[in-house]
Amino acid sequence: MGSALQTAPATSRRSLAETVFRGDADSTSFGPIGRISQVKSERLKGLVGYYVSRFRTRNEVITPITTAMHAQFIADVVKEGIQRISEGDNTRLSIRTIAAPGMMPMLTEQVRRAGGQLEAQIPLNANYTLVYIGYNDPSRELSSELMMAYRANVSASSMRVANKSHYNSAAYSIRIIDGEERSFSGPEKEDIYCLLRTFGHTRQSAIQMIEDGMNIIGLAYTGDGRVAGMSITERRAIELSDGTRLNIAELTDGVVAHSARGNSLYSTILNEVYAHIHANRREIAIVYAESNVSSMPLLRAAVDDGRVFDGILPNHHRIINPRTGELELKSMVITYMTMAQIGSMLEQRQDAALREAARS
């Protein structure tokens, strides 16, 4: 099939690329797998590519196009996405794909010629990389001045000495929810919805996120049982054509109520999520996040965790401005860490906790 695509005319290749633009709108933060669909914030988003023989999410098994001409296929998908953006209401194309060693130069050039750009890379293991490819409509372009300012934020944050203290917001209790069996009370759902509105979620999509058995939910409760903060970690398993199984996790919708900010509560929640993943989900190779690059507290938390910083996704997502109540476009920076790095970070924080206990 690869050789057939290699010699196929552009019209045939476009019809092949068109096959991945299908399905209903997707409400997850991770986005659809094996296809590209409309997601929040006027985007077309999805994870597609040659090397994946089967993408699994819940009970869904999808077999996308298989071709040795992966780079050409992705370039054709970029062209098709740009064409659809020019004809519709979406203003950003966000594609992710799996790249093998030696493919990056060709993929970079093909995508550039198609009108897109490589925005970030996450090494999944020695053999495969998760690649972010993007395109913004001119109406959504990020100014060069803002991009420089965001890069300065990332540079300043990454130079900061990490705080390895043991996070513990004593006024709150943390609950970690993982697996298919889960239940939430009416007041819990209402609190969670109020928090997730920050990211443009509807009541329905917010409940879908927390009830999805593939997602790890971290909740922080006040003494009277209200949910004051939360984190969602979306797990996915990707099975490649060579039999490799890649287990990844994305830290997606994390937020703390305005009244609970300023006491490291989000870092406390994440610390418990990391501990849970390290103890119970050791198959996960990489934990990564798309963090608001204009939020210095989030960048500081990433540094304290020991996450590696990579590329910036320009005007990627809409987040509510707490001062105006309006959804505003925000750029995201990719940060990630391996299971080994998580283990090292947890050990350092445990040692810090023991030292603090010894001094008290």
KOLMITI-446595 format. One record per residue (C-alpha): residue number from 1; x, y, z. Coordinates in steps of 0.5 Angstrom, whole numbers, plus 500, padded with zeros to 3 digits. Example, Ala and Ser with C-alpha at 12.3 -4.5 7.8 and 13.67 -1.06 7.14 Angstrom:
! KOLMITI-446595
ATOM / i / x / y / z
ATOM / 1 / 525 / 491 / 516 $
ATOM / 2 / 527 / 498 / 514 $
***
This chain:
! KOLMITI-446595
ATOM / i / x / y / z
ATOM / 1 / 500 / 500 / 500 $
ATOM / 2 / 506 / 505 / 501 $
ATOM / 3 / 508 / 504 / 494 $
ATOM / 4 / 502 / 505 / 492 $
ATOM / 5 / 501 / 512 / 495 $
ATOM / 6 / 508 / 514 / 493 $
ATOM / 7 / 506 / 514 / 486 $
ATOM / 8 / 499 / 516 / 487 $
ATOM / 9 / 497 / 523 / 484 $
ATOM / 10 / 495 / 528 / 489 $
ATOM / 11 / 488 / 528 / 488 $
ATOM / 12 / 488 / 520 / 490 $
ATOM / 13 / 492 / 522 / 496 $
ATOM / 14 / 488 / 528 / 498 $
ATOM / 15 / 482 / 523 / 498 $
ATOM / 16 / 486 / 518 / 503 $
ATOM / 17 / 487 / 524 / 507 $
ATOM / 18 / 480 / 526 / 507 $
ATOM / 19 / 478 / 519 / 511 $
ATOM / 20 / 481 / 522 / 517 $
ATOM / 21 / 477 / 528 / 518 $
ATOM / 22 / 470 / 524 / 520 $
ATOM / 23 / 466 / 523 / 527 $
ATOM / 24 / 462 / 527 / 531 $
ATOM / 25 / 465 / 533 / 535 $
ATOM / 26 / 470 / 530 / 541 $
ATOM / 27 / 469 / 533 / 548 $
ATOM / 28 / 476 / 530 / 551 $
ATOM / 29 / 482 / 534 / 552 $
ATOM / 30 / 486 / 529 / 549 $
ATOM / 31 / 482 / 529 / 543 $
ATOM / 32 / 480 / 523 / 538 $
ATOM / 33 / 485 / 518 / 536 $
ATOM / 34 / 485 / 515 / 529 $
ATOM / 35 / 481 / 521 / 526 $
ATOM / 36 / 481 / 528 / 526 $
ATOM / 37 / 475 / 532 / 529 $
ATOM / 38 / 472 / 538 / 532 $
ATOM / 39 / 474 / 540 / 539 $
ATOM / 40 / 473 / 546 / 544 $
ATOM / 41 / 476 / 552 / 542 $
ATOM / 42 / 475 / 552 / 534 $
ATOM / 43 / 480 / 547 / 533 $
ATOM / 44 / 480 / 541 / 528 $
ATOM / 45 / 485 / 536 / 532 $
ATOM / 46 / 487 / 528 / 532 $
ATOM / 47 / 492 / 523 / 533 $
ATOM / 48 / 493 / 520 / 526 $
ATOM / 49 / 499 / 516 / 522 $
ATOM / 50 / 502 / 510 / 519 $
ATOM / 51 / 506 / 507 / 525 $
ATOM / 52 / 500 / 506 / 529 $
ATOM / 53 / 496 / 499 / 527 $
ATOM / 54 / 491 / 500 / 532 $
ATOM / 55 / 489 / 506 / 537 $
ATOM / 56 / 485 / 504 / 543 $
ATOM / 57 / 481 / 508 / 547 $
ATOM / 58 / 476 / 505 / 552 $
ATOM / 59 / 473 / 499 / 548 $
ATOM / 60 / 474 / 503 / 541 $
ATOM / 61 / 479 / 500 / 536 $
ATOM / 62 / 481 / 504 / 530 $
ATOM / 63 / 485 / 502 / 524 $
ATOM / 64 / 488 / 508 / 520 $
ATOM / 65 / 492 / 509 / 514 $
ATOM / 66 / 498 / 504 / 514 $
ATOM / 67 / 503 / 507 / 509 $
ATOM / 68 / 511 / 507 / 509 $
ATOM / 69 / 510 / 514 / 506 $
ATOM / 70 / 508 / 517 / 513 $
ATOM / 71 / 511 / 524 / 512 $
ATOM / 72 / 507 / 525 / 505 $
ATOM / 73 / 501 / 522 / 509 $
ATOM / 74 / 501 / 527 / 514 $
ATOM / 75 / 503 / 533 / 510 $
ATOM / 76 / 497 / 531 / 506 $
ATOM / 77 / 493 / 531 / 512 $
ATOM / 78 / 495 / 538 / 514 $
ATOM / 79 / 493 / 541 / 507 $
ATOM / 80 / 486 / 538 / 508 $
ATOM / 81 / 486 / 541 / 514 $
ATOM / 82 / 488 / 548 / 512 $
ATOM / 83 / 483 / 547 / 506 $
ATOM / 84 / 477 / 546 / 511 $
ATOM / 85 / 479 / 551 / 516 $
ATOM / 86 / 479 / 556 / 510 $
ATOM / 87 / 472 / 554 / 508 $
ATOM / 88 / 469 / 553 / 515 $
ATOM / 89 / 469 / 556 / 522 $
ATOM / 90 / 475 / 553 / 525 $
ATOM / 91 / 481 / 557 / 526 $
ATOM / 92 / 486 / 552 / 528 $
ATOM / 93 / 489 / 545 / 526 $
ATOM / 94 / 492 / 541 / 531 $
ATOM / 95 / 495 / 534 / 529 $
ATOM / 96 / 499 / 529 / 533 $
ATOM / 97 / 503 / 523 / 530 $
ATOM / 98 / 508 / 518 / 532 $
ATOM / 99 / 515 / 519 / 528 $
ATOM / 100 / 520 / 513 / 528 $
ATOM / 101 / 528 / 515 / 528 $
ATOM / 102 / 530 / 518 / 522 $
ATOM / 103 / 524 / 521 / 520 $
ATOM / 104 / 524 / 528 / 523 $
ATOM / 105 / 528 / 532 / 518 $
ATOM / 106 / 523 / 529 / 512 $
ATOM / 107 / 517 / 530 / 516 $
ATOM / 108 / 519 / 537 / 518 $
ATOM / 109 / 520 / 539 / 511 $
ATOM / 110 / 514 / 536 / 508 $
ATOM / 111 / 509 / 539 / 514 $
ATOM / 112 / 513 / 546 / 512 $
ATOM / 113 / 511 / 545 / 505 $
ATOM / 114 / 504 / 543 / 506 $
ATOM / 115 / 503 / 550 / 510 $
ATOM / 116 / 504 / 547 / 517 $
ATOM / 117 / 509 / 547 / 522 $
ATOM / 118 / 512 / 542 / 528 $
ATOM / 119 / 511 / 545 / 534 $
ATOM / 120 / 513 / 540 / 539 $
ATOM / 121 / 516 / 533 / 540 $
ATOM / 122 / 515 / 528 / 546 $
ATOM / 123 / 520 / 522 / 546 $
ATOM / 124 / 516 / 516 / 548 $
ATOM / 125 / 522 / 512 / 548 $
ATOM / 126 / 528 / 510 / 544 $
ATOM / 127 / 525 / 509 / 538 $
ATOM / 128 / 518 / 513 / 538 $
ATOM / 129 / 517 / 521 / 539 $
ATOM / 130 / 510 / 524 / 539 $
ATOM / 131 / 510 / 530 / 535 $
ATOM / 132 / 505 / 536 / 535 $
ATOM / 133 / 504 / 539 / 528 $
ATOM / 134 / 500 / 546 / 528 $
ATOM / 135 / 497 / 551 / 523 $
ATOM / 136 / 493 / 557 / 525 $
ATOM / 137 / 488 / 561 / 521 $
ATOM / 138 / 491 / 568 / 520 $
ATOM / 139 / 485 / 571 / 524 $
ATOM / 140 / 488 / 567 / 530 $
ATOM / 141 / 496 / 568 / 529 $
ATOM / 142 / 500 / 569 / 535 $
ATOM / 143 / 504 / 576 / 534 $
ATOM / 144 / 512 / 575 / 534 $
ATOM / 145 / 512 / 579 / 540 $
ATOM / 146 / 508 / 575 / 544 $
ATOM / 147 / 512 / 569 / 542 $
ATOM / 148 / 518 / 572 / 544 $
ATOM / 149 / 515 / 574 / 551 $
ATOM / 150 / 512 / 567 / 552 $
ATOM / 151 / 519 / 564 / 550 $
ATOM / 152 / 522 / 569 / 556 $
ATOM / 153 / 517 / 566 / 561 $
ATOM / 154 / 519 / 559 / 559 $
ATOM / 155 / 527 / 560 / 559 $
ATOM / 156 / 526 / 564 / 566 $
ATOM / 157 / 522 / 558 / 569 $
ATOM / 158 / 527 / 553 / 567 $
ATOM / 159 / 532 / 557 / 570 $
ATOM / 160 / 529 / 557 / 577 $
ATOM / 161 / 531 / 552 / 582 $
ATOM / 162 / 526 / 547 / 583 $
ATOM / 163 / 523 / 547 / 590 $
ATOM / 164 / 523 / 540 / 592 $
ATOM / 165 / 519 / 541 / 598 $
ATOM / 166 / 514 / 536 / 600 $
ATOM / 167 / 507 / 539 / 598 $
ATOM / 168 / 502 / 539 / 603 $
ATOM / 169 / 496 / 543 / 604 $
ATOM / 170 / 493 / 541 / 610 $
ATOM / 171 / 486 / 544 / 610 $
ATOM / 172 / 484 / 540 / 604 $
ATOM / 173 / 483 / 532 / 603 $
ATOM / 174 / 485 / 529 / 597 $
ATOM / 175 / 482 / 523 / 593 $
ATOM / 176 / 484 / 520 / 587 $
ATOM / 177 / 479 / 516 / 583 $
ATOM / 178 / 482 / 511 / 578 $
ATOM / 179 / 478 / 505 / 574 $
ATOM / 180 / 471 / 504 / 571 $
ATOM / 181 / 467 / 504 / 578 $
ATOM / 182 / 466 / 511 / 580 $
ATOM / 183 / 461 / 515 / 583 $
ATOM / 184 / 460 / 522 / 585 $
ATOM / 185 / 454 / 526 / 589 $
ATOM / 186 / 450 / 531 / 586 $
ATOM / 187 / 454 / 537 / 590 $
ATOM / 188 / 460 / 534 / 587 $
ATOM / 189 / 458 / 534 / 580 $
ATOM / 190 / 456 / 541 / 581 $
ATOM / 191 / 463 / 544 / 584 $
ATOM / 192 / 467 / 540 / 579 $
ATOM / 193 / 462 / 543 / 573 $
ATOM / 194 / 464 / 550 / 576 $
ATOM / 195 / 471 / 549 / 576 $
ATOM / 196 / 471 / 545 / 569 $
ATOM / 197 / 468 / 551 / 566 $
ATOM / 198 / 474 / 555 / 566 $
ATOM / 199 / 476 / 551 / 560 $
ATOM / 200 / 470 / 552 / 556 $
ATOM / 201 / 467 / 545 / 558 $
ATOM / 202 / 459 / 544 / 558 $
ATOM / 203 / 456 / 541 / 564 $
ATOM / 204 / 455 / 535 / 560 $
ATOM / 205 / 462 / 534 / 557 $
ATOM / 206 / 465 / 536 / 565 $
ATOM / 207 / 461 / 530 / 567 $
ATOM / 208 / 463 / 525 / 561 $
ATOM / 209 / 470 / 527 / 563 $
ATOM / 210 / 470 / 525 / 570 $
ATOM / 211 / 466 / 519 / 569 $
ATOM / 212 / 471 / 516 / 563 $
ATOM / 213 / 474 / 510 / 566 $
ATOM / 214 / 480 / 512 / 563 $
ATOM / 215 / 481 / 518 / 566 $
ATOM / 216 / 485 / 519 / 573 $
ATOM / 217 / 481 / 524 / 577 $
ATOM / 218 / 485 / 528 / 583 $
ATOM / 219 / 480 / 532 / 587 $
ATOM / 220 / 481 / 536 / 593 $
ATOM / 221 / 476 / 537 / 599 $
ATOM / 222 / 475 / 542 / 604 $
ATOM / 223 / 473 / 541 / 611 $
ATOM / 224 / 465 / 541 / 609 $
ATOM / 225 / 466 / 537 / 603 $
ATOM / 226 / 466 / 542 / 597 $
ATOM / 227 / 471 / 540 / 592 $
ATOM / 228 / 476 / 546 / 592 $
ATOM / 229 / 481 / 544 / 586 $
ATOM / 230 / 482 / 538 / 581 $
ATOM / 231 / 486 / 535 / 576 $
ATOM / 232 / 484 / 530 / 570 $
ATOM / 233 / 489 / 525 / 567 $
ATOM / 234 / 487 / 522 / 561 $
ATOM / 235 / 491 / 515 / 560 $
ATOM / 236 / 491 / 512 / 553 $
ATOM / 237 / 495 / 506 / 550 $
ATOM / 238 / 497 / 506 / 543 $
ATOM / 239 / 499 / 500 / 539 $
ATOM / 240 / 504 / 500 / 534 $
ATOM / 241 / 505 / 496 / 527 $
ATOM / 242 / 511 / 493 / 530 $
ATOM / 243 / 508 / 490 / 536 $
ATOM / 244 / 510 / 496 / 541 $
ATOM / 245 / 505 / 498 / 546 $
ATOM / 246 / 506 / 506 / 548 $
ATOM / 247 / 502 / 508 / 554 $
ATOM / 248 / 502 / 515 / 555 $
ATOM / 249 / 498 / 520 / 560 $
ATOM / 250 / 496 / 527 / 559 $
ATOM / 251 / 495 / 532 / 565 $
ATOM / 252 / 489 / 536 / 562 $
ATOM / 253 / 484 / 540 / 566 $
ATOM / 254 / 487 / 542 / 572 $
ATOM / 255 / 484 / 548 / 576 $
ATOM / 256 / 483 / 550 / 583 $
ATOM / 257 / 478 / 555 / 586 $
ATOM / 258 / 479 / 562 / 586 $
ATOM / 259 / 478 / 562 / 594 $
ATOM / 260 / 483 / 556 / 595 $
ATOM / 261 / 489 / 559 / 591 $
ATOM / 262 / 496 / 561 / 593 $
ATOM / 263 / 497 / 555 / 598 $
ATOM / 264 / 500 / 550 / 593 $
ATOM / 265 / 494 / 546 / 593 $
ATOM / 266 / 494 / 544 / 585 $
ATOM / 267 / 501 / 542 / 587 $
ATOM / 268 / 499 / 538 / 592 $
ATOM / 269 / 493 / 535 / 588 $
ATOM / 270 / 499 / 533 / 583 $
ATOM / 271 / 503 / 530 / 588 $
ATOM / 272 / 498 / 525 / 590 $
ATOM / 273 / 496 / 524 / 582 $
ATOM / 274 / 504 / 522 / 581 $
ATOM / 275 / 504 / 518 / 587 $
ATOM / 276 / 498 / 514 / 585 $
ATOM / 277 / 501 / 513 / 578 $
ATOM / 278 / 508 / 511 / 580 $
ATOM / 279 / 505 / 506 / 585 $
ATOM / 280 / 499 / 503 / 580 $
ATOM / 281 / 500 / 505 / 573 $
ATOM / 282 / 508 / 503 / 572 $
ATOM / 283 / 506 / 501 / 565 $
ATOM / 284 / 506 / 509 / 563 $
ATOM / 285 / 512 / 511 / 559 $
ATOM / 286 / 511 / 519 / 559 $
ATOM / 287 / 506 / 524 / 563 $
ATOM / 288 / 506 / 530 / 559 $
ATOM / 289 / 502 / 537 / 560 $
ATOM / 290 / 500 / 543 / 555 $
ATOM / 291 / 501 / 548 / 560 $
ATOM / 292 / 498 / 555 / 560 $
ATOM / 293 / 505 / 559 / 558 $
ATOM / 294 / 502 / 566 / 561 $
ATOM / 295 / 501 / 563 / 568 $
ATOM / 296 / 508 / 563 / 572 $
ATOM / 297 / 505 / 559 / 577 $
ATOM / 298 / 503 / 553 / 573 $
ATOM / 299 / 510 / 554 / 570 $
ATOM / 300 / 513 / 554 / 577 $
ATOM / 301 / 509 / 548 / 578 $
ATOM / 302 / 512 / 544 / 572 $
ATOM / 303 / 519 / 546 / 574 $
ATOM / 304 / 518 / 544 / 581 $
ATOM / 305 / 516 / 537 / 578 $
ATOM / 306 / 522 / 536 / 574 $
ATOM / 307 / 518 / 536 / 568 $
ATOM / 308 / 522 / 538 / 561 $
ATOM / 309 / 520 / 544 / 557 $
ATOM / 310 / 519 / 543 / 550 $
ATOM / 311 / 515 / 547 / 544 $
ATOM / 312 / 509 / 552 / 545 $
ATOM / 313 / 503 / 551 / 542 $
ATOM / 314 / 500 / 558 / 539 $
ATOM / 315 / 493 / 561 / 541 $
ATOM / 316 / 492 / 553 / 542 $
ATOM / 317 / 486 / 553 / 547 $
ATOM / 318 / 481 / 558 / 550 $
ATOM / 319 / 481 / 559 / 558 $
ATOM / 320 / 476 / 563 / 562 $
ATOM / 321 / 479 / 570 / 564 $
ATOM / 322 / 477 / 570 / 572 $
ATOM / 323 / 477 / 578 / 572 $
ATOM / 324 / 472 / 578 / 566 $
ATOM / 325 / 469 / 571 / 565 $
ATOM / 326 / 470 / 571 / 558 $
ATOM / 327 / 474 / 565 / 554 $
ATOM / 328 / 480 / 568 / 552 $
ATOM / 329 / 485 / 564 / 547 $
ATOM / 330 / 492 / 562 / 551 $
ATOM / 331 / 498 / 559 / 548 $
ATOM / 332 / 501 / 552 / 551 $
ATOM / 333 / 508 / 550 / 553 $
ATOM / 334 / 509 / 542 / 552 $
ATOM / 335 / 512 / 539 / 559 $
ATOM / 336 / 513 / 532 / 560 $
ATOM / 337 / 517 / 527 / 565 $
ATOM / 338 / 518 / 520 / 565 $
ATOM / 339 / 516 / 514 / 570 $
ATOM / 340 / 523 / 514 / 572 $
ATOM / 341 / 523 / 522 / 573 $
ATOM / 342 / 517 / 521 / 577 $
ATOM / 343 / 520 / 516 / 582 $
ATOM / 344 / 526 / 521 / 583 $
ATOM / 345 / 522 / 527 / 584 $
ATOM / 346 / 517 / 523 / 589 $
ATOM / 347 / 523 / 520 / 593 $
ATOM / 348 / 526 / 527 / 594 $
ATOM / 349 / 519 / 530 / 596 $
ATOM / 350 / 519 / 524 / 601 $
ATOM / 351 / 526 / 526 / 604 $
ATOM / 352 / 524 / 533 / 605 $
ATOM / 353 / 518 / 531 / 608 $
ATOM / 354 / 522 / 527 / 613 $
ATOM / 355 / 527 / 532 / 614 $
ATOM / 356 / 521 / 537 / 616 $
ATOM / 357 / 518 / 532 / 621 $
ATOM / 358 / 525 / 531 / 624 $
ATOM / 359 / 526 / 539 / 625 $
ATOM / 360 / 519 / 540 / 628 $
***
